[in-house]
Structures are given as structure tokens and as C-alpha cells.
């Protein structure tokens, strides 16, 4: 797997065609413009702050500072290293900076220009940085490809972790056993298929099945209690809100949905751009997806990103309705759809349609989530499980990379930087701290080599 990934990444080499460069620049300009207008941001943690900004209770600079603080670690600690090691762009590298640039831009016309400039830096600058890094005595970018195996295989466990968190050890253990069995079976019977794909499919279906069953049981129990109350003495309905009463949360959600619908053409343009970018096979929506696209496994990449939708859809829907600011990639359905479409023109048309349907359906989705509490809660457990699985995978893979480029000294430097970050209260977010430590460790090892204090590991990354 590592050899195939290395060959694929070398072939990609972050050498984009003119059409791909133009699309990246255009999408970055569009996303920065949407962020400036407070209509969409990529960072889910920033979206709740947009409500105060929209209503004038927070300044542009203050909101931009929040966005920068929540995004910088992911850009330089995760987005850039993943792009350099796989040859595939990702949303942390493209869209988190355009969030910040768009929000901070003092004029509406300036925001798209700043976004376009960032897109140009990415498509024209990464290739040079990639060539420079590969020419160093200690090639830490090639070493970072060691991260692919733990990320791809440990990611397959996230449904089992989510089931355990929400429904307990018995069902979690059952889901874990099914996951392991399907991985082993796939490796044995279908060696050309990504081993985690069938396991994740069945695991997510089991999680949703458990959640729907729990909601149905709750609904039946509520119906029984209501029927018994109606038949008892004095069991009539209690006093409800008067005819003029209005649910404040419903009013807020309605206002947010109406604001997004008023800008439907902009969202359709966003959907078209992001979906076309995914179709061009130079962009991956997640950590595991980037490695799969680098290997040319587009169907498996689509499957992985499709499952992530279940974890983020409720969060994106509720924060969008509450704040009036949508996600740059919507519910992220345009990622897997784009990977599978035949050309970028079809992808642009389908992406625009998908975004239009998402925005128009937001209110209905919000109401449906309110009636399915277990299904809504399972998305929170899915997100937490994805974070746990990827956190361990990225840490373990980063230590493998450190060992490949520097042996014990590499592990000491990179592991020490990670532990120091933990001791200092995580100035770099945990998910990005280990890849950032590999980059810093690679620079340090090259410095030691030039000082005559370190000899690259024999048989290390070439």
C-alpha cells in the first residue's frame, strides 16, 4: 500500500493543469466572498459566532480573530502536510484561510480578490515547496506517507466506536466484531477493494438501525402514555401556548432559512464549484479520502465521505438555521457525488442542483431532526468517534513517519514536540499537532545533517 501511494503521489506531484488552477482560484474567490457576506463558512466552530456578527453585536475584526484562532492550526498542521504528502488538495488548506480572509476583508470587492490570491498561492506555491522538500537530505514528505495505513484502517472503526458511545458495550462489541470480520473477509476475497469499505457500510447501517429503533420505541411509549392520560380522570390536554404564542427557536430557525434562500444563486454557484473541484480528482474532503484519491480509489473515497455526511449533517443544519450562515461545502454531499461523475461540467450542474435542494430543504430537515432525537444524537457520537479514530491514527502514523526519517532521534524530536504541545495547553490543536511536529522535526533533522550531527536513516524514505 505504501509503495502504491508513493507512486501515485509522485505522479500527482501537485502539478495542476491550467483548468484545475483556474477552478481552484475561482472557488477560493467565491468562498471568500461568501464568508465576507456572512453567508457561509467552512469551520463549524465559527458558524455559531456568525449570528452576533450578522446582527452587529460583534465586529468584523473580532469575528475574524475567532476564525483565525480556530483555523490556523488545522491549516498549517493538517491541511498543508496532507496536501504535500498526498498530492491532493483538501478543505482545510483551501477553505479555512478563505473563511479568515473573507471575514477580515473590509470591502466586499476585496474579499474575492484575497480568496483568489490564496488559491493562486496554493496551486503555484505548493508544487515548488514539494520539489524543494523532496530534494532535502531528509525527505520528510515521503516519510509522511507512512500515515496512510493507520488512517485508512483505524478510520474503519468509527461506526463501532459510535455505537459503543451511544448504545453501550454489548452492541458496540457486536459492531466491532462485525467490522473486524468484514475487513478480514474483504482482504481475503476482494484484495483490490479498500478493506474498510464494506465494514464501514455495515457499521453505519447498524448505528442508524439502532437509533431508528430507539426512536420508534420512544414514540410508541409516548403514544401509550398519551392514550392512558386521555382516558383517565381529568386527563385532558394541559394548557398550551396561547394562539398568539411563538416558539423563539422556531422563529430564529425560520429567519435563518429565509436568509439563506434569498441568496440561493450564490449557493448554487458554490455547489457547482466544489463539486467540479472534487470531480477533477485533485481534491479530497477528508484525511482518509485524500489517501484514497492519491491511490486512484475514487469509489472508495466517495463511500468514506458519504458516511461522514451522517456525522455532520445535523450539526451543519442546526447551526445554519440558527446563525443564517451555511457551510461552504453544504452537507458535504457534493464531495462523494463529484468523485463519481464523468466530467466537471456535469459535476457543476449536479453540484448546483444538490446545493439548491439542500438550502430549500433546511427547514424540513430541522423539523425532522427534532422528531428523531436518537438519530440526531448519533451524529454527535459519529463526529466524536471519527475524531477519536483519526486522532490515534494520525498520531501513530506521524510517529511512523518520524521513525522512517530519523529513527529514534526522529521519534524523540517529533514525539517530544507533540508532548510539549500537550503540556503547553495545545496551542496547536491535537489533530494537527502530530503532522506539524513531523514537519518541524524534518526541518530540525535537515539542520542537524548540515551541521554534521545526523546521518539519514539507511533504507529510509527515498
VOKOL-257204 format. One line per 10 residues: their letters; for each residue y negated, x, z negated of C-alpha. Coordinates in nm, 2 decimals, padded with zeros to 4 digits. Each point is the difference from the previous one (the first is absolute). Layout:
a = Y/X/Z | ...;
END
This chain:
xxxxxxxxxx = 00.00/00.00/00.00 | -00.24/00.28/-00.09 | 00.06/00.18/00.33 | -00.05/-00.32/00.20 | -00.32/-00.07/-00.18 | -00.13/00.35/00.05 | 00.06/-00.02/00.37 | -00.17/-00.34/00.02 | -00.30/00.11/-00.19 | -00.03/00.32/00.20;
xxxxxxxxxx = 00.01/-00.21/00.32 | -00.27/-00.23/-00.13 | -00.22/00.28/-00.12 | -00.29/-00.24/-00.07 | -00.09/00.04/00.37 | -00.14/-00.34/00.10 | -00.05/-00.13/00.35 | -00.36/-00.10/00.10 | 00.09/-00.37/-00.04 | 00.14/00.06/-00.35;
xxxxxxxxxx = -00.31/00.19/-00.10 | -00.23/-00.27/00.13 | 00.20/-00.27/-00.18 | 00.00/00.18/-00.34 | -00.38/00.06/00.03 | -00.06/-00.36/00.09 | 00.22/-00.14/-00.28 | -00.17/00.22/-00.25 | -00.34/-00.12/00.12 | 00.11/-00.36/-00.03;
xxxxxxxxxx = 00.15/00.04/-00.35 | -00.31/00.17/-00.13 | -00.21/-00.28/00.14 | 00.22/-00.26/-00.17 | -00.03/00.19/-00.33 | -00.38/00.02/00.03 | -00.02/-00.38/00.04 | 00.24/-00.04/-00.30 | 00.24/-00.19/00.22 | 00.30/00.23/-00.03;
xxxxxxxxxx = 00.11/00.31/-00.19 | 00.34/00.18/00.01 | 00.01/00.10/-00.37 | 00.15/-00.29/-00.20 | -00.16/00.14/-00.32 | -00.35/-00.02/00.16 | 00.03/-00.36/00.12 | -00.06/-00.17/-00.34 | -00.33/00.19/-00.03 | -00.13/-00.13/00.33;
xxxxxxxxxx = -00.08/-00.34/-00.15 | -00.27/00.14/-00.22 | -00.13/00.20/00.30 | -00.01/-00.31/00.22 | -00.19/-00.20/-00.26 | -00.25/00.29/-00.06 | 00.13/00.08/-00.36 | 00.10/00.35/00.11 | -00.19/00.24/00.22 | 00.13/00.16/00.31;
xxxxxxxxxx = 00.00/00.35/-00.16 | 00.19/-00.12/-00.31 | 00.26/-00.18/00.21 | 00.03/00.31/00.22 | 00.05/00.22/-00.30 | 00.29/-00.23/-00.12 | 00.16/00.01/00.35 | -00.03/00.38/00.01 | 00.14/00.05/-00.35 | 00.30/-00.23/00.08;
xxxxxxxxxx = 00.06/00.15/00.35 | -00.07/00.38/00.00 | 00.33/00.10/-00.16 | 00.20/-00.20/00.25 | -00.19/00.14/00.30 | 00.03/00.37/-00.08 | 00.31/-00.01/-00.22 | 00.22/-00.24/00.21 | -00.16/-00.10/00.33 | -00.08/00.35/00.14;
xxxxxxxxxx = 00.32/00.17/-00.12 | 00.22/-00.28/00.14 | -00.18/00.01/00.34 | 00.02/00.38/00.02 | 00.37/00.01/-00.09 | 00.12/-00.29/00.22 | -00.24/00.01/00.29 | -00.07/-00.38/-00.06 | -00.32/-00.15/-00.12 | -00.01/-00.24/-00.30;
xxxxxxxxxx = -00.23/-00.25/-00.15 | -00.10/00.21/-00.30 | -00.14/00.26/00.24 | -00.17/-00.24/00.23 | -00.11/-00.30/-00.19 | -00.08/00.11/-00.36 | -00.28/00.23/00.13 | -00.14/-00.27/00.22 | -00.01/-00.23/-00.31 | -00.22/00.25/-00.17;
xxxxxxxxxx = -00.22/00.09/00.30 | -00.04/-00.37/00.09 | -00.10/-00.11/-00.35 | -00.24/00.29/-00.05 | -00.17/-00.02/00.35 | -00.36/-00.13/-00.07 | -00.02/-00.17/00.34 | 00.24/-00.22/00.19 | -00.03/00.20/00.32 | 00.07/00.32/-00.18;
xxxxxxxxxx = 00.33/-00.11/-00.15 | 00.20/-00.01/00.33 | -00.15/00.34/00.10 | 00.12/00.16/-00.32 | 00.34/-00.16/00.04 | 00.03/00.12/00.36 | -00.11/00.35/-00.12 | 00.28/00.00/-00.25 | 00.25/-00.11/00.26 | -00.11/00.29/00.22;
xxxxxxxxxx = 00.04/00.24/-00.28 | 00.36/-00.12/-00.05 | 00.11/00.01/00.36 | -00.18/00.32/00.10 | 00.02/00.19/-00.33 | 00.35/-00.06/-00.13 | 00.16/00.17/00.31 | -00.19/00.32/-00.07 | 00.08/-00.01/-00.37 | 00.37/-00.06/00.09;
xxxxxxxxxx = 00.01/00.30/00.23 | -00.18/00.22/-00.26 | 00.24/-00.10/-00.28 | 00.31/00.06/00.22 | -00.13/00.35/00.08 | -00.02/00.11/-00.37 | 00.26/00.23/-00.16 | 00.10/-00.28/-00.24 | 00.03/-00.32/00.22 | -00.05/-00.26/-00.27;
xxxxxxxxxx = -00.03/-00.29/00.26 | 00.36/00.06/00.13 | 00.11/00.03/-00.37 | -00.15/-00.34/-00.07 | 00.25/-00.16/00.24 | 00.25/00.05/-00.28 | -00.16/-00.32/-00.14 | 00.16/-00.22/00.26 | 00.35/-00.03/-00.14 | -00.09/-00.11/-00.36;
xxxxxxxxxx = -00.27/-00.23/00.13 | 00.23/-00.18/00.25 | 00.30/-00.03/-00.23 | -00.17/-00.08/-00.33 | -00.22/-00.25/00.17 | 00.31/-00.21/00.07 | 00.04/-00.06/-00.38 | -00.33/-00.20/-00.04 | 00.16/-00.35/00.03 | 00.25/00.09/-00.27;
xxxxxxxxxx = -00.27/00.12/-00.23 | -00.21/-00.31/00.07 | 00.30/-00.23/-00.08 | 00.06/00.19/-00.33 | -00.36/-00.02/-00.10 | -00.02/-00.37/00.06 | 00.35/-00.14/-00.05 | 00.17/00.25/-00.24 | 00.26/00.26/00.00 | 00.30/-00.21/00.12;
xxxxxxxxxx = -00.16/-00.11/00.32 | -00.17/00.33/00.04 | 00.33/00.18/-00.04 | 00.16/-00.23/00.26 | -00.28/00.06/00.25 | 00.02/00.38/-00.06 | 00.38/00.00/00.06 | -00.05/-00.20/00.32 | -00.27/00.25/00.11 | 00.22/00.30/-00.06;
xxxxxxxxxx = 00.30/-00.16/00.17 | -00.20/-00.09/00.31 | -00.16/00.35/00.02 | 00.35/00.16/-00.01 | 00.14/-00.25/00.25 | -00.29/00.05/00.24 | 00.03/00.38/-00.01 | 00.37/-00.03/00.07 | 00.01/-00.28/00.26 | -00.35/00.02/00.17;
xxxxxxxxxx = -00.11/00.37/-00.03 | -00.28/-00.05/00.25 | -00.17/-00.27/-00.22 | -00.23/00.09/-00.29 | 00.23/-00.04/-00.29 | -00.24/-00.19/-00.22 | -00.09/-00.27/00.25 | 00.29/-00.25/-00.06 | -00.02/00.07/-00.37 | -00.37/-00.08/-00.02;
xxxxxxxxxx = 00.05/-00.32/00.20 | 00.27/-00.13/-00.23 | -00.18/00.11/-00.31 | -00.33/-00.18/00.09 | 00.20/-00.31/00.09 | 00.17/00.01/-00.34 | -00.33/00.03/-00.17 | -00.16/-00.29/00.19 | 00.31/-00.20/-00.06 | -00.01/00.05/-00.38;
xxxxxxxxxx = -00.37/-00.08/00.00 | 00.03/-00.32/00.20 | 00.30/-00.11/-00.22 | -00.21/00.06/-00.31 | -00.29/-00.21/00.14 | 00.24/-00.28/00.10 | 00.15/-00.01/-00.35 | -00.35/-00.01/-00.15 | -00.11/-00.28/00.23 | 00.31/-00.21/-00.09;
xxxxxxxxxx = -00.05/00.06/-00.37 | -00.37/-00.10/00.04 | 00.10/-00.31/00.19 | 00.25/-00.10/-00.27 | -00.25/00.05/-00.28 | -00.26/-00.21/00.19 | 00.24/-00.28/00.06 | 00.10/00.00/-00.37 | -00.36/-00.01/-00.10 | -00.08/-00.28/00.23;
xxxxxxxxxx = 00.29/-00.21/-00.14 | -00.09/00.06/-00.37 | -00.24/-00.18/-00.22 | -00.35/00.07/00.09 | 00.12/00.24/00.27 | -00.27/-00.07/00.25 | -00.19/00.28/00.16 | -00.24/00.18/-00.23 | -00.37/00.02/00.07 | -00.08/00.21/00.30;
xxxxxxxxxx = -00.32/00.12/00.15 | -00.24/-00.26/00.10 | -00.05/-00.09/00.36 | -00.30/00.23/00.03 | 00.17/00.30/-00.16 | 00.07/00.30/00.21 | 00.23/00.29/-00.07 | -00.22/00.32/00.00 | 00.28/00.22/00.13 | 00.07/-00.24/00.29;
xxxxxxxxxx = -00.37/-00.01/00.08 | -00.01/00.38/00.00 | 00.31/00.02/00.23 | -00.15/-00.26/00.23 | -00.32/00.20/00.03 | 00.18/00.32/00.07 | 00.22/-00.15/00.27 | -00.30/-00.17/00.17 | -00.19/00.34/00.01 | 00.30/00.17/00.17;
xxxxxxxxxx = 00.04/-00.28/00.25 | -00.36/00.03/00.11 | 00.07/00.36/00.11 | 00.33/-00.08/00.18 | -00.09/00.20/00.32 | -00.05/00.32/-00.20 | 00.33/-00.04/-00.17 | 00.17/-00.07/00.33 | -00.15/00.33/00.13 | 00.13/00.18/-00.31;
xxxxxxxxxx = 00.35/-00.14/00.06 | -00.01/00.10/00.36 | -00.10/00.36/-00.08 | 00.24/00.06/-00.28 | 00.30/-00.15/00.18 | -00.08/00.20/00.32 | -00.02/00.31/-00.22 | 00.34/-00.07/-00.15 | 00.15/-00.06/00.35 | -00.12/00.34/00.12;
xxxxxxxxxx = 00.25/00.17/-00.24 | -00.27/00.23/-00.15 | -00.04/-00.21/-00.31 | 00.22/-00.10/-00.29 | -00.08/-00.25/-00.27 | 00.18/00.17/-00.29 | 00.16/00.32/-00.13 | 00.35/-00.08/00.11 | -00.13/-00.15/00.32 | -00.18/00.32/00.10;
xxxxxxxxxx = 00.32/00.20/-00.02 | 00.20/-00.27/00.19 | -00.26/-00.01/00.28 | 00.00/00.38/00.02 | 00.38/-00.02/00.07 | -00.05/-00.28/00.26 | 00.17/-00.27/-00.21 | -00.25/-00.27/00.07 | 00.23/-00.30/-00.08 | 00.08/00.14/-00.34;
xxxxxxxxxx = -00.37/00.07/-00.06 | -00.08/-00.36/00.09 | 00.26/-00.12/-00.25 | -00.13/00.22/-00.28 | -00.36/-00.12/00.05 | 00.11/-00.36/00.03 | 00.15/00.01/-00.34 | -00.31/00.15/-00.15 | -00.19/-00.31/00.12 | 00.18/-00.21/-00.27;
xxxxxxxxxx = -00.13/00.23/-00.27 | -00.37/00.00/00.11 | -00.05/-00.35/00.16 | -00.07/-00.19/-00.33 | -00.23/00.28/-00.12 | -00.20/00.02/00.33 | -00.01/-00.38/00.03 | -00.13/-00.07/-00.36 | -00.25/00.29/00.00 | -00.13/-00.10/00.35;
xxxxxxxxxx = -00.05/-00.36/-00.11 | -00.16/00.09/-00.33 | -00.24/00.27/00.15 | -00.06/-00.11/00.35 | 00.11/00.34/00.13 | 00.33/00.03/00.20 | 00.23/00.30/00.05 | -00.07/00.24/00.29 | 00.36/-00.04/00.10 | 00.03/-00.37/-00.11;
xxxxxxxxxx = 00.34/-00.06/-00.15 | 00.12/00.31/00.19 | 00.22/-00.21/00.23 | -00.18/00.17/00.29 | 00.17/00.33/-00.08 | 00.37/-00.10/00.06 | -00.10/-00.23/00.28 | -00.19/00.28/00.17 | 00.29/00.25/-00.02 | 00.23/-00.24/00.20;
xxxxxxxxxx = -00.24/-00.11/00.28 | 00.03/00.15/00.35 | -00.36/00.10/00.06 | -00.34/00.02/-00.17 | -00.15/-00.29/00.20 | 00.27/-00.24/-00.12 | -00.04/00.14/-00.35 | -00.37/-00.06/00.00 | 00.04/-00.36/00.11 | 00.28/-00.07/-00.26;
xxxxxxxxxx = -00.19/00.18/-00.27 | -00.31/-00.21/00.06 | 00.21/-00.32/-00.02 | 00.18/00.11/-00.32 | -00.33/00.07/-00.17 | -00.14/-00.33/00.11 | 00.30/-00.18/-00.15 | -00.02/00.20/-00.32 | -00.36/-00.08/-00.06 | 00.03/-00.37/00.09;
xxxxxxxxxx = 00.31/-00.03/-00.23 | -00.15/00.17/-00.30 | -00.08/-00.31/-00.19 | 00.35/-00.15/00.06 | 00.16/00.33/-00.11 | -00.20/00.00/-00.32 | 00.11/-00.36/-00.08 | 00.36/00.08/00.08 | 00.00/00.31/-00.23 | -00.14/-00.22/-00.28;
xxxxxxxxxx = 00.31/-00.23/00.03 | 00.25/00.29/00.01 | -00.07/00.22/-00.31 | 00.33/00.19/00.01 | -00.05/00.09/00.37 | -00.36/00.10/-00.08 | 00.11/00.21/-00.29 | 00.27/00.17/00.20 | -00.27/00.16/00.22 | -00.14/00.17/-00.31;
xxxxxxxxxx = 00.34/00.14/-00.09 | 00.05/00.11/00.36 | -00.32/00.19/00.00 | 00.09/00.16/-00.33 | 00.35/00.09/00.12 | -00.14/00.15/00.33 | -00.23/00.21/-00.21 | 00.27/00.12/-00.23 | 00.24/00.08/00.28 | -00.26/00.18/00.21;
xxxxxxxxxx = -00.14/00.18/-00.30 | 00.33/00.16/-00.09 | 00.08/00.07/00.37 | -00.34/00.16/00.07 | 00.02/00.22/-00.32 | 00.36/00.11/00.07 | -00.08/00.06/00.37 | -00.31/00.20/-00.09 | 00.21/00.22/-00.23 | 00.25/00.05/00.28;
xxxxxxxxxx = -00.29/00.10/00.23 | -00.13/00.24/-00.27 | 00.34/00.16/-00.03 | 00.03/00.03/00.38 | -00.33/00.18/00.04 | 00.00/00.21/-00.32 | 00.33/-00.02/-00.20 | -00.05/00.00/-00.37 | -00.36/00.12/00.03 | -00.08/-00.30/00.23;
xxxxxxxxxx = 00.16/-00.24/-00.25 | -00.20/00.16/-00.29 | -00.33/-00.03/00.19 | 00.04/-00.35/00.14 | 00.18/-00.14/-00.30 | -00.26/00.16/-00.23 | -00.28/-00.15/00.20 | 00.16/-00.35/-00.02 | 00.05/00.04/-00.38 | -00.35/00.12/-00.04;
xxxxxxxxxx = -00.13/-00.30/00.18 | 00.20/-00.22/-00.24 | -00.13/00.18/-00.30 | -00.36/-00.04/00.12 | 00.03/-00.38/00.03 | 00.09/-00.01/00.37 | -00.32/00.08/00.18 | 00.22/-00.02/00.31 | 00.21/-00.32/00.00 | 00.37/00.06/-00.08;
xxxxxxxxxx = 00.13/-00.11/00.34 | -00.22/00.26/00.18 | 00.01/00.27/-00.26 | 00.33/00.16/00.11 | -00.08/00.03/00.37 | -00.35/00.13/-00.09 | 00.17/00.26/-00.22 | 00.22/00.11/00.29 | -00.31/00.06/00.22 | -00.18/00.19/-00.28;
xxxxxxxxxx = 00.32/00.19/-00.08 | 00.04/00.09/00.37 | -00.36/00.14/00.01 | 00.07/00.19/-00.32 | 00.32/00.15/00.13 | -00.17/00.11/00.32 | -00.27/00.17/-00.21 | 00.26/00.18/-00.20 | 00.17/00.11/00.32 | -00.32/00.15/00.14;
xxxxxxxxxx = -00.05/00.18/-00.34 | 00.35/00.15/00.04 | 00.12/-00.19/-00.31 | 00.24/-00.24/00.17 | 00.27/00.01/00.27 | 00.08/-00.33/00.18 | 00.35/-00.14/-00.09 | 00.27/00.12/00.24 | 00.13/-00.29/00.20 | -00.29/-00.22/-00.10;
xx = -00.19/-00.23/00.24 | -00.06/00.15/00.34;
END
